Amino acid sequence: MLEDALTDHDLVHRQTASVIVKHIALGVAGMGCEDSLMHLMNLVWPNCFETSPHVIGAVMDAIEAMRVCLGPGVLLSYVLQGLFHPARKVREVYWRIYNALYLGAADAMVPFYPDLGELSEGQNVYDRHPLQMFV
């Protein structure tokens, strides 16, 4: 039912489902239900681009609850993909989520930042040492 509600056309269904996901995530934090919550996170995440203030609030609360349950590293991997998106509307949403993530878990995010190595001015390097593990 949650899957159907989170992908429903009606705003009220998505808002209500996001509130339910928030409460589920906070209720099962630390109980080993991360795989189920990742599935719910993948359904909640596209709703962050909504324009209704009530839906935005419910979705942001669900994302914050996912930070508590899944950890800031998982959310950072979602957020880093859109921080420098060409569309301003997309960047604004991602930066809002990043700022909330930073306020909630700034110290825990440090190990999950990408390793940029030593880059010189104007040079892009996309290689990685073969033995370096992905986080």
C-alpha positions as CSV (number, residue, x, y, z in Angstrom):
1,M,0.0,0.0,0.0
2,L,2.9,2.4,0.7
3,E,4.4,1.8,-2.7
4,D,1.1,2.6,-4.3
5,A,0.6,5.7,-2.2
6,L,4.1,7.0,-2.7
7,T,3.7,6.8,-6.5
8,D,0.0,7.9,-6.6
9,H,-1.1,11.0,-8.6
10,D,-2.9,12.5,-5.6
11,L,-0.8,14.8,-3.4
12,V,-2.6,13.8,-0.2
13,H,-1.7,10.1,-0.7
14,R,2.0,10.9,-1.2
15,Q,2.0,13.2,1.8
16,T,0.3,10.7,4.1
17,A,2.6,7.9,2.9
18,S,5.7,10.1,3.5
19,V,4.5,10.7,7.1
20,I,4.0,6.9,7.5
21,V,7.5,6.2,6.2
22,K,9.0,8.8,8.6
23,H,7.4,7.1,11.5
24,I,8.4,3.6,10.3
25,A,12.0,4.7,9.8
26,L,12.2,6.2,13.3
27,G,10.5,3.2,14.8
28,V,12.8,0.6,13.3
29,A,16.1,2.5,13.6
30,G,18.9,0.2,14.6
31,M,16.9,-3.0,14.1
32,G,18.5,-4.2,10.8
33,C,15.7,-3.2,8.4
34,E,17.9,-1.1,6.2
35,D,17.1,-3.0,3.0
36,S,13.4,-2.4,3.4
37,L,14.0,1.2,4.2
38,M,16.3,1.7,1.2
39,H,13.3,0.5,-1.0
40,L,11.1,3.0,0.7
41,M,13.7,5.7,0.3
42,N,13.8,5.0,-3.4
43,L,10.1,5.7,-3.5
44,V,10.2,8.8,-1.3
45,W,13.1,10.5,-3.0
46,P,11.4,11.5,-6.3
47,N,8.8,13.4,-4.2
48,C,11.3,15.9,-3.1
49,F,10.6,17.9,-6.2
50,E,7.0,18.6,-5.3
51,T,5.7,22.2,-5.1
52,S,3.1,21.8,-2.4
53,P,4.4,23.0,1.0
54,H,2.7,20.2,2.9
55,V,4.1,17.5,0.7
56,I,7.6,19.1,0.8
57,G,7.4,19.1,4.6
58,A,6.4,15.5,4.8
59,V,9.0,14.3,2.3
60,M,11.8,16.3,4.1
61,D,10.7,14.8,7.4
62,A,10.8,11.3,5.8
63,I,14.3,12.0,4.4
64,E,15.5,13.2,7.8
65,A,14.2,10.0,9.4
66,M,16.0,8.0,6.7
67,R,19.2,9.9,7.8
68,V,18.7,8.6,11.3
69,C,18.0,5.0,10.2
70,L,20.2,4.6,7.2
71,G,23.0,7.0,8.1
72,P,24.2,10.2,6.6
73,G,26.5,8.4,4.1
74,V,23.7,6.8,2.2
75,L,21.8,10.1,2.0
76,L,25.0,11.9,1.0
77,S,25.4,9.5,-2.0
78,Y,21.9,10.5,-3.1
79,V,22.5,14.3,-2.6
80,L,25.9,14.6,-4.2
81,Q,24.4,13.6,-7.6
82,G,22.3,16.7,-7.8
83,L,24.2,19.5,-6.0
84,F,25.7,20.8,-9.3
85,H,22.9,19.9,-11.7
86,P,22.5,22.3,-14.6
87,A,18.8,23.1,-13.7
88,R,18.5,25.7,-10.9
89,K,15.3,24.2,-9.5
90,V,17.0,20.8,-9.1
91,R,20.0,22.4,-7.4
92,E,17.8,24.3,-5.0
93,V,16.1,21.1,-3.8
94,Y,19.4,19.2,-3.5
95,W,21.1,22.0,-1.6
96,R,18.1,22.2,0.8
97,I,18.5,18.5,1.5
98,Y,22.3,18.8,1.8
99,N,22.0,21.7,4.3
100,A,19.5,19.7,6.4
101,L,21.8,16.7,6.3
102,Y,24.8,18.9,7.2
103,L,23.0,20.4,10.2
104,G,22.0,16.9,11.4
105,A,25.2,15.0,10.9
106,A,28.1,17.1,9.8
107,D,30.8,15.1,11.6
108,A,29.4,11.8,10.4
109,M,29.5,12.8,6.8
110,V,33.2,13.4,6.6
111,P,34.3,9.8,5.8
112,F,31.8,9.7,3.0
113,Y,32.9,12.7,1.0
114,P,34.5,11.7,-2.4
115,D,38.3,11.7,-2.5
116,L,39.3,14.3,-5.1
117,G,43.0,13.7,-4.6
118,E,45.4,16.5,-5.6
119,L,44.0,18.3,-8.5
120,S,45.8,21.2,-10.2
121,E,43.9,24.3,-11.4
122,G,41.7,23.5,-14.4
123,Q,42.6,19.8,-14.6
124,N,39.9,17.1,-14.3
125,V,41.1,13.7,-13.3
126,Y,38.7,10.8,-13.2
127,D,41.0,7.9,-12.4
128,R,41.1,5.9,-9.1
129,H,43.8,3.7,-7.7
130,P,42.8,0.0,-8.5
131,L,43.0,-1.0,-4.8
132,Q,41.0,1.9,-3.4
133,M,37.6,0.6,-2.2
134,F,34.3,2.3,-2.9
135,V,32.5,3.6,0.2
